[in-house]
Amino acid sequence: MSEQKIIHISGKRKRAIARVTVRAGNGSVRINSRMLDSYEPKLARMKISEPLILSGDLAGKINVDVAVQGGGQVSQAGAIRLGIGRALVAYSKDDQLKQTLLDYDRTLLVADVRRKETRKPNDSKARAKRQKSYR
């Protein structure tokens, strides 16, 4: 019995976490058990497909399964995109693909670590304070 190559990688964006599994296959991409073609909104679908398009013929030789939770639609798309980009590089072990993804958009391989700033005590927001009037 031959050993099948399976890669597990996660991607994070804001509060969204995407767990990506890549294995040899016929090019199907499933997100939470739904095909990528039926993923809405269309802008998120286009962002998710960017690393697959940049990888060229590699995308047709693998199956990608994604489990994503948390966050909103756009941050989930960002997390999926990051996870798929990292998984493609790990699966192919190709430095040329890694450089292509980095040149196109650095967020395909490097996580955006910015988070929401915490709310301050005795105020409703993080930054803007209420004005004081002593008269």
C-alpha positions in Angstrom: 0.0 0.0 0.0 1.5 3.4 -1.0 1.5 6.3 1.4 -0.7 9.2 0.2 0.7 12.7 0.8 -1.7 14.8 2.9 -0.9 18.3 4.1 -2.8 20.0 7.0 -2.3 23.8 7.3 -4.3 26.5 9.1 -4.8 30.2 8.2 -6.1 33.0 10.4 -7.5 36.4 9.6 -9.0 38.5 12.4 -11.4 36.1 14.3 -11.7 33.6 11.4 -9.7 30.3 11.4 -9.5 28.1 8.3 -8.1 24.5 8.5 -7.0 23.4 5.0 -6.3 19.8 3.9 -4.6 19.1 0.6 -4.2 15.7 -1.0 -3.8 14.2 -4.5 -6.9 14.3 -6.5 -8.8 15.8 -9.5 -8.9 19.6 -8.6 -12.0 19.9 -6.4 -12.1 22.6 -3.8 -14.7 22.2 -0.9 -15.3 24.8 1.8 -17.4 23.5 4.7 -18.5 20.6 2.5 -19.7 23.0 -0.3 -18.0 23.3 -3.6 -16.0 26.6 -4.3 -18.3 27.2 -7.4 -21.3 27.7 -5.1 -19.5 29.8 -2.5 -21.0 33.3 -2.0 -20.3 36.2 -2.2 -18.6 36.2 -5.6 -15.8 38.6 -4.5 -14.8 36.2 -1.7 -14.9 33.3 -4.2 -12.5 35.3 -6.5 -10.1 36.0 -3.6 -10.1 32.4 -2.5 -9.3 31.2 -6.1 -6.3 33.5 -6.5 -3.7 31.1 -5.0 -5.2 28.2 -7.1 -4.9 30.2 -10.3 -1.3 31.3 -9.5 -0.3 27.7 -8.8 -1.0 26.8 -12.5 -1.5 23.1 -13.3 -0.8 22.0 -9.6 -4.4 23.1 -8.8 -5.8 20.4 -11.1 -3.9 17.6 -9.5 -5.0 18.1 -5.9 -8.2 18.1 -3.8 -8.6 20.9 -1.2 -10.9 20.6 1.8 -11.4 23.6 4.0 -13.1 23.9 7.4 -13.6 27.5 8.3 -15.3 29.1 11.3 -15.5 32.5 13.1 -15.3 36.0 11.8 -17.3 37.5 8.9 -17.4 36.6 5.2 -14.4 38.7 4.1 -12.2 37.6 7.0 -13.1 34.0 6.4 -12.2 34.4 2.7 -8.8 35.9 3.8 -8.2 33.0 6.2 -9.1 30.4 3.5 -6.8 32.2 1.0 -3.9 32.2 3.4 -4.4 28.5 4.3 -4.6 27.4 0.7 -1.5 29.5 -0.3 0.5 27.9 2.5 -0.8 24.4 1.8 0.1 24.6 -1.9 3.7 25.7 -1.1 4.0 22.9 1.6 2.5 20.3 -0.8 4.7 21.2 -3.8 7.9 22.1 -1.9 8.5 24.5 -4.8 10.5 27.7 -4.2 9.4 29.2 -7.5 5.7 28.9 -6.5 6.5 30.5 -3.1 8.2 33.4 -4.8 5.3 33.8 -7.2 2.7 34.0 -4.4 4.9 36.4 -2.4 5.4 38.7 -5.5 1.6 38.7 -6.2 0.4 39.4 -2.7 2.3 38.8 0.6 -0.9 38.0 2.5 -1.1 34.7 0.5 1.7 33.3 2.7 2.1 35.7 5.6 -0.7 36.3 8.2 -2.0 39.8 8.9 -1.5 40.0 12.7 -3.6 43.1 13.2 -6.4 42.6 15.7 -9.2 44.8 17.1 -7.9 47.2 19.8 -9.5 46.5 23.1 -12.0 48.9 24.7 -10.8 51.1 27.5 -12.3 51.2 30.9 -15.1 53.7 31.5 -15.5 54.4 27.8 -17.5 52.8 25.0 -14.7 52.8 22.3 -11.0 52.1 22.1 -9.7 55.5 21.0 -12.0 58.5 20.9 -12.7 59.8 24.3 -15.8 61.8 25.4 -15.1 65.5 25.6 -15.2 67.1 29.1 -16.6 70.4 29.9 -15.9 72.0 33.3 -18.1 75.0 32.8 
